Amino acid sequence: MNVKLVESLAQIVQSLSTGERSLLEEKLKATPDLTSAEEQERPFYETATPEEWARAFREWAESHPRNMPYLSDEAISRESIYGERG
């Protein structure tokens, strides 16, 4: 924590007039608190239950086309994949 910065800001706020303090309060309320926003919007992988993970995986799998042709046994044979390195 930057103590000097906080102390400087405190002095500045104390020197503000009533109108300036009101304006400052409005600006602070209008500015979203990034820390709390980050806490509220945690990623799916941090918050999902096992059931939600399973549902999301099924939805992802079903989103792929199913009418693709299958590869032949020759196309997926070890020799065709690795060739001479086999």
Protein Blocks (a to p, Z undefined) as FASTA:
>chain_A
ZZklmmmmmmmmmmpcfklmmmmmmmmmmpccfklmmmmmccfklmpcfklmmmmmmmmm
mmpcfkbccddfklmgmklmnmmmZZ
